[in-house]
Amino acid sequence: MSTDLDALRSLIREVIRDVLPTDQPVTETVNLSTDDDLASFVKRLLDLAPGEREELRSGRKRFRLAARPTPPVPPVPPVTPVPAGHVGEAGQARAAAGVRRIERGAVTERVIKAAAEAGQRLVLGPRAVLTPLARDRARASGVRIEKER
């Protein structure tokens, strides 16, 4: 059964080769998400016929990785406002949930670095200001920032 499939695939490749223009490379999408996928792909390359190997060497045949699906982003729980300097049960719960609230002042790169290391997201009050360098650092390190108005 597999030899019939291999013969059919070979025949289809020949027909496609005859139909496609010779100056444009043929691009095949491959999915290499596991070690087994990679091993089978390498074995397939090693078993290529001499003509197919030449196509690969000359650049007439190319491979492209299949796009990986992006994992869904979990929803962010709402943040309850707490007055500055007040740390109660709500403040302790937010700290445990990975939220750091800043009511006022400049949010610098140092604050972003500390939040990234602690795995926190930042909630900025209306009087807090985010510096441009801190914004860049937050993007680079994946720290989420919410600004209240």
SULPE-V994117 format. One record per run of one state. SS is the DSSP state (A for helix, B for strand, O for the rest). FROM is the first residue (numbers start at 1). TO is the last residue. Records with the same first field share a line. If there is no record, write none. Layout:
# SULPE-V994117
SS: FROM-TO + FROM-TO
This chain:
# SULPE-V994117
O: 1-1 + 20-25 + 31-34 + 47-49 + 59-60 + 66-88 + 97-98 + 108-108 + 119-120 + 131-131 + 142-144 + 148-149
A: 2-19 + 35-46 + 50-58 + 89-96 + 109-118 + 132-141
B: 26-30 + 61-65 + 99-107 + 121-130 + 145-147
